[in-house]
Amino acid sequence: LGASEDLTTFKYNAANLLPYDVVAVDEASMVDLALMARLLAALPRHAKLILCGDRNQLASVEPGSVFTDICAALLDADRFSDSVPRSVVQLTKNYRFRESSLIHQFSEAVVRGDVKLAEGILEEAKSGRNDLVWFPMEEMSRSRDVLREEIVKGYHPLFKSLNSPKEALRTSTQFRILCPFREGPFGVVFVNRFAEWALGEAFGVSTYARWLSARYPGQLIIVTRNDYSLRLFNGDCGVILRASAVGSSHSNRELVACFPSENDEYRMISPVRLPSNETAFAITIHKSQGSEFDEVLILLPKESTPLLGLNRELVYTAVTRAKNRAKLSSEKNTILRAIMSPTSRESGLREAILREFQA
């Protein structure tokens, strides 16, 4: 849409329509009500709009649950019009993990809100021998010991591959810590600081660099603001490496930021040119949407109420980021209460669409 830097104006709008016959929107569940309205206003009348996404994932951060409402309305509208079902295609085969896996079984139980089945799967996951592992959150002192061990083990491959940009980028997606919030004892800010301390102790990262928020080799970063000139966008992840590791003739003390590029290649950007970004050993579950990792460690706080934002969609989104293994650390009641709390947003969109078909 050609958004301005402050997202208040758009190049394409009702007076200057998009020059396309087909527009496809991936991860459509992340699009909020206002942005979808902007897109529809800029869409030519003859154009086709294809929305792709998982309606069971988290809704947009901003108001609305547009994709979920549209899917629900179109699926319901089958009672009023024979043409509607052809507008909806539901993909049911999961290629990220096996149907026989505990991750798949648990995610299905979460979507259905089947607390009894989910509780049984959690008990099975306590053994630690499956692709889904659950261990209750213990006292803070003990939890920190467990967390340190998980961090060092999870990021060991990354810190052992810092002399190869391709290998560093590959191993950077093997493990990630997912948190529901930014702040709090197990929020992103705390966990990232704790991870930097644990990894610094294990792999010799400079204490000076860590505590002054300076760059250091092995630092995972996530972009938080679009930069069209650099082709870096909100949610892009990269890793900081020594310039010498990428074949540069610069001093071994100089650093570069490496990001994935086309054809399994990488591109280097000077850290001083980067748009707004932050450390990403731990990221929020919202930020993880659209990503996948070999293994994830999910940290949920002890208390769960809808007001705190722990809900069914949050648990589902977090667990389904894992390809091979998901470790869920929380009290059982926290998880079960979240599963019993689906997101409820009343925008009136679903009802408005249904009225159109009934008219």
C-alpha positions as CSV (number, residue, x, y, z in Angstrom):
1,L,0.0,0.0,0.0
2,G,3.0,2.3,0.2
3,A,2.7,3.3,3.8
4,S,4.4,6.4,5.0
5,E,7.0,6.1,7.8
6,D,4.4,7.1,10.4
7,L,1.7,4.9,8.9
8,T,-0.7,7.8,8.6
9,T,-0.9,8.0,4.8
10,F,-0.6,5.5,2.0
11,K,0.5,5.8,-1.6
12,Y,-2.4,3.6,-2.8
13,N,-5.9,4.5,-1.7
14,A,-9.4,5.0,-3.1
15,A,-8.2,7.8,-5.3
16,N,-5.1,5.9,-6.5
17,L,-5.9,2.2,-6.8
18,L,-3.5,-0.7,-6.7
19,P,-2.4,-1.6,-10.3
20,Y,-3.0,-5.3,-9.8
21,D,-5.5,-8.0,-10.9
22,V,-4.7,-10.3,-8.0
23,V,-3.6,-9.4,-4.4
24,A,-2.5,-12.2,-2.0
25,V,-2.1,-11.5,1.7
26,D,-0.1,-14.0,3.7
27,E,-0.5,-14.3,7.5
28,A,-3.8,-12.5,7.1
29,S,-4.7,-13.1,10.8
30,M,-2.2,-10.4,11.7
31,V,-4.1,-7.7,9.6
32,D,-6.2,-5.4,11.8
33,L,-9.5,-3.8,11.0
34,A,-8.2,-0.4,9.9
35,L,-5.4,-1.8,7.7
36,M,-7.8,-4.2,6.0
37,A,-10.2,-1.3,5.3
38,R,-7.3,0.6,3.7
39,L,-6.5,-2.4,1.5
40,L,-10.1,-2.9,0.4
41,A,-10.4,0.8,-0.4
42,A,-7.3,0.6,-2.7
43,L,-8.4,-2.6,-4.4
44,P,-9.7,-2.2,-8.0
45,R,-13.3,-3.6,-8.4
46,H,-12.2,-6.3,-10.9
47,A,-9.3,-7.5,-8.7
48,K,-9.3,-10.8,-6.8
49,L,-8.2,-10.8,-3.1
50,I,-6.7,-14.0,-1.6
51,L,-6.3,-14.1,2.1
52,C,-4.1,-16.9,3.5
53,G,-3.6,-17.6,7.2
54,D,-4.5,-19.6,10.2
55,R,-7.7,-18.4,11.8
56,N,-6.8,-20.2,15.1
57,Q,-3.7,-18.1,15.6
58,L,-3.5,-14.8,17.5
59,A,-5.6,-11.9,16.2
60,S,-3.9,-8.7,15.2
61,V,-2.3,-6.5,17.9
62,E,-4.5,-3.6,16.8
63,P,-8.4,-3.8,17.0
64,G,-10.3,-6.5,15.2
65,S,-10.0,-10.1,14.3
66,V,-10.7,-9.6,10.6
67,F,-9.5,-12.9,9.2
68,T,-11.3,-15.0,11.8
69,D,-14.5,-13.1,11.3
70,I,-14.4,-13.4,7.5
71,C,-13.7,-17.2,7.7
72,A,-16.5,-17.7,10.2
73,A,-19.0,-15.6,8.2
74,L,-18.2,-17.3,4.9
75,L,-18.4,-20.8,6.4
76,D,-21.7,-20.0,8.1
77,A,-23.1,-18.3,5.0
78,D,-23.2,-21.6,3.2
79,R,-26.8,-21.8,4.5
80,F,-27.8,-18.8,2.4
81,S,-25.8,-19.1,-0.8
82,D,-24.5,-22.0,-2.8
83,S,-21.7,-19.9,-4.2
84,V,-20.0,-19.1,-0.8
85,P,-18.2,-22.5,-0.1
86,R,-16.2,-22.0,-3.3
87,S,-14.7,-18.9,-1.7
88,V,-13.2,-20.8,1.2
89,V,-10.5,-23.5,1.0
90,Q,-9.5,-25.1,4.3
91,L,-6.0,-26.8,4.3
92,T,-6.1,-29.6,6.7
93,K,-2.7,-31.4,6.3
94,N,0.1,-30.1,8.4
95,Y,3.6,-30.3,7.0
96,R,5.4,-28.8,10.0
97,F,5.0,-31.8,12.3
98,R,3.5,-35.3,12.1
99,E,-0.2,-36.0,12.8
100,S,0.9,-38.7,15.3
101,S,3.0,-36.2,17.2
102,L,2.0,-34.8,20.6
103,I,2.5,-31.3,19.3
104,H,-0.3,-32.0,16.7
105,Q,-2.5,-33.7,19.2
106,F,-2.1,-31.0,21.8
107,S,-2.7,-28.1,19.3
108,E,-5.9,-29.8,18.1
109,A,-7.1,-30.1,21.7
110,V,-6.3,-26.4,22.2
111,V,-8.2,-25.3,19.1
112,R,-11.3,-27.4,20.2
113,G,-11.0,-26.1,23.8
114,D,-10.9,-29.8,25.0
115,V,-9.4,-29.2,28.4
116,K,-9.7,-32.8,29.5
117,L,-7.7,-34.1,26.4
118,A,-5.2,-31.3,26.8
119,E,-4.6,-32.2,30.4
120,G,-4.0,-35.9,29.5
121,I,-1.5,-34.9,26.9
122,L,0.4,-32.7,29.3
123,E,0.7,-35.6,31.7
124,E,2.1,-37.7,28.9
125,A,4.5,-34.8,28.0
126,K,6.0,-34.8,31.5
127,S,8.1,-37.8,30.7
128,G,10.4,-35.6,28.5
129,R,10.6,-38.3,25.9
130,N,8.2,-36.8,23.3
131,D,8.2,-33.9,20.9
132,L,6.1,-32.0,23.4
133,V,7.6,-31.6,26.8
134,W,5.9,-30.0,29.8
135,F,7.7,-29.2,33.1
136,P,5.9,-27.1,35.8
137,M,7.4,-23.8,36.7
138,E,9.2,-24.1,40.0
139,E,10.4,-21.5,42.5
140,M,12.3,-18.6,40.9
141,S,15.7,-19.8,42.0
142,R,15.3,-23.2,40.7
143,S,13.5,-22.0,37.5
144,R,16.5,-19.8,36.7
145,D,18.9,-22.8,36.9
146,V,16.6,-24.7,34.5
147,L,16.3,-21.7,32.2
148,R,20.1,-21.2,32.1
149,E,20.6,-24.9,31.2
150,E,18.0,-24.7,28.4
151,I,19.5,-21.5,27.0
152,V,23.0,-22.7,26.9
153,K,22.0,-26.0,25.3
154,G,19.6,-24.4,22.8
155,Y,22.1,-21.8,21.6
156,H,25.2,-23.9,21.7
157,P,25.1,-24.7,17.9
158,L,24.8,-21.0,17.1
159,F,27.8,-19.9,19.2
160,K,29.9,-22.8,17.7
161,S,29.2,-21.7,14.1
162,L,30.1,-18.0,14.2
163,N,32.9,-18.4,11.7
164,S,30.5,-19.4,9.0
165,P,27.7,-16.9,8.0
166,K,25.5,-19.6,6.4
167,E,25.9,-22.0,9.3
168,A,25.3,-19.2,11.8
169,L,22.0,-18.2,10.1
170,R,21.0,-21.9,9.8
171,T,21.6,-22.6,13.5
172,S,20.0,-19.3,14.5
173,T,16.6,-20.8,13.7
174,Q,17.1,-24.1,15.6
175,F,16.0,-22.7,18.9
176,R,14.0,-19.8,20.3
177,I,12.4,-18.8,23.6
178,L,8.8,-17.6,23.3
179,C,7.2,-15.3,26.0
180,P,3.7,-13.9,26.1
181,F,4.7,-10.5,27.3
182,R,7.6,-8.0,27.1
183,E,7.8,-7.2,30.8
184,G,7.7,-9.3,34.0
185,P,9.8,-12.1,35.5
186,F,9.5,-14.2,32.4
187,G,9.0,-11.4,29.9
188,V,11.1,-10.8,26.8
189,V,13.2,-8.0,28.4
190,F,14.2,-10.1,31.4
191,V,14.8,-13.3,29.5
192,N,17.0,-11.6,26.9
193,R,19.1,-10.1,29.6
194,F,19.3,-13.4,31.4
195,A,20.2,-15.2,28.2
196,E,23.0,-12.7,27.5
197,W,24.4,-13.4,30.9
198,A,24.1,-17.2,30.6
199,L,25.6,-17.2,27.1
200,G,28.3,-14.8,28.1
201,E,29.3,-17.1,31.0
202,A,29.2,-20.2,28.7
203,F,30.8,-18.8,25.5
204,G,32.9,-15.8,26.6
205,V,30.7,-12.9,25.4
206,S,32.2,-9.6,26.7
207,T,30.4,-8.5,29.9
208,Y,31.2,-4.9,28.9
209,A,29.4,-5.4,25.6
210,R,26.4,-7.2,27.1
211,W,25.6,-4.6,29.8
212,L,26.2,-1.6,27.7
213,S,23.8,-3.0,25.0
214,A,26.7,-3.0,22.5
215,R,26.9,-5.4,19.7
216,Y,28.8,-8.7,20.1
217,P,29.3,-11.9,17.9
218,G,26.4,-14.3,18.2
219,Q,23.8,-11.7,19.2
220,L,20.5,-12.5,17.6
221,I,18.5,-9.4,16.6
222,I,15.0,-8.8,15.3
223,V,14.0,-5.8,13.2
224,T,11.1,-3.8,14.7
225,R,10.6,-1.1,12.0
226,N,10.5,-1.4,8.3
227,D,13.3,0.0,6.2
228,Y,12.5,-0.2,2.5
229,S,15.9,1.0,1.3
230,L,17.6,-1.9,3.1
231,R,14.8,-4.3,2.4
232,L,14.5,-5.1,6.1
233,F,11.1,-5.4,7.6
234,N,9.4,-5.7,11.0
235,G,10.1,-9.2,12.2
236,D,13.2,-10.0,10.1
237,C,15.8,-11.8,12.2
238,G,19.6,-11.7,11.8
239,V,22.8,-12.5,13.7
240,I,25.8,-10.3,14.5
241,L,29.2,-11.7,13.3
242,R,32.8,-10.5,13.1
243,A,33.6,-9.0,9.8
244,S,36.5,-11.4,9.4
245,A,34.0,-14.3,9.5
246,V,32.4,-13.2,6.2
247,G,35.7,-12.9,4.4
248,S,36.0,-9.1,4.9
249,S,39.4,-7.5,5.1
250,H,38.3,-5.3,7.9
251,S,39.6,-5.6,11.5
252,N,38.7,-8.6,13.5
253,R,37.0,-6.2,16.0
254,E,34.6,-4.9,13.4
255,L,31.1,-6.4,13.3
256,V,28.4,-6.9,10.7
257,A,24.8,-8.0,10.8
258,C,23.9,-11.0,8.6
259,F,20.4,-11.6,7.3
260,P,19.1,-14.4,5.1
261,S,18.9,-13.7,1.4
262,E,17.6,-15.4,-1.7
263,N,18.9,-18.8,-2.8
264,D,20.2,-19.8,0.6
265,E,22.6,-16.9,0.6
266,Y,23.1,-14.1,3.1
267,R,23.7,-10.3,3.0
268,M,25.7,-8.1,5.3
269,I,24.7,-4.8,6.7
270,S,26.7,-2.5,9.0
271,P,25.1,-2.4,12.4
272,V,25.1,1.4,12.4
273,R,22.8,1.3,9.4
274,L,20.2,-1.0,10.9
275,P,16.7,0.3,11.5
276,S,15.2,-0.1,15.0
277,N,15.9,-3.5,16.4
278,E,16.4,-5.5,19.6
279,T,18.0,-8.6,21.0
280,A,16.0,-11.8,20.0
281,F,17.1,-14.8,22.0
282,A,13.6,-14.5,23.4
283,I,10.7,-12.9,21.4
284,T,7.0,-12.5,22.1
285,I,4.6,-15.1,20.8
286,H,3.0,-12.3,18.7
287,K,6.4,-11.7,17.0
288,S,6.8,-15.4,16.3
289,Q,3.8,-15.6,14.1
290,G,4.9,-16.6,10.6
291,S,8.1,-18.2,11.8
292,E,9.1,-21.7,12.6
293,F,12.0,-23.2,14.7
294,D,13.3,-26.6,15.2
295,E,12.7,-26.3,19.0
296,V,10.9,-23.7,21.1
297,L,10.9,-23.1,24.8
298,I,7.6,-21.5,25.9
299,L,7.5,-19.6,29.2
300,L,4.1,-18.8,30.7
301,P,3.7,-16.9,34.0
302,K,2.0,-18.6,36.9
303,E,-1.2,-16.6,36.8
304,S,-3.6,-16.8,33.8
305,T,-6.6,-14.6,33.4
306,P,-8.1,-13.1,30.2
307,L,-7.0,-9.7,31.5
308,L,-3.4,-10.8,31.4
309,G,-3.8,-11.8,27.7
310,L,-3.2,-15.5,28.2
311,N,-5.7,-17.2,26.0
312,R,-6.3,-20.2,23.7
313,E,-4.9,-18.6,20.6
314,L,-1.7,-17.6,22.4
315,V,-1.0,-21.2,23.5
316,Y,-1.9,-22.6,20.0
317,T,0.4,-20.1,18.2
318,A,3.3,-20.8,20.5
319,V,3.2,-24.6,20.4
320,T,2.8,-24.7,16.6
321,R,6.0,-22.7,16.0
322,A,8.0,-25.9,16.7
323,K,8.9,-28.3,13.9
324,N,10.6,-31.0,16.1
325,R,10.1,-30.1,19.8
326,A,8.1,-27.7,22.0
327,K,9.0,-27.3,25.6
328,L,6.2,-25.7,27.7
329,S,7.2,-24.4,31.1
330,S,4.2,-23.3,33.2
331,E,1.8,-24.4,35.9
332,K,-0.8,-26.8,34.6
333,N,-3.7,-24.6,35.7
334,T,-2.2,-21.7,33.9
335,I,-2.2,-23.6,30.6
336,L,-5.7,-25.1,31.1
337,R,-7.2,-21.7,32.1
338,A,-5.7,-20.2,29.0
339,I,-7.2,-22.9,26.8
340,M,-10.6,-22.2,28.3
341,S,-10.3,-18.5,27.4
342,P,-10.7,-18.0,23.6
343,T,-10.2,-14.5,22.3
344,S,-13.4,-12.5,21.9
345,R,-13.5,-9.3,19.9
346,E,-16.8,-7.8,18.8
347,S,-16.3,-5.7,15.7
348,G,-19.6,-6.6,14.0
349,L,-17.8,-7.7,10.8
350,R,-19.0,-11.3,10.9
351,E,-22.6,-10.2,11.4
352,A,-22.3,-7.6,8.6
353,I,-21.1,-10.2,6.1
354,L,-23.9,-12.6,7.0
355,R,-26.5,-9.9,6.6
356,E,-25.2,-9.3,3.0
357,F,-25.8,-13.0,2.2
358,Q,-29.2,-13.0,3.8
359,A,-30.3,-9.9,2.0
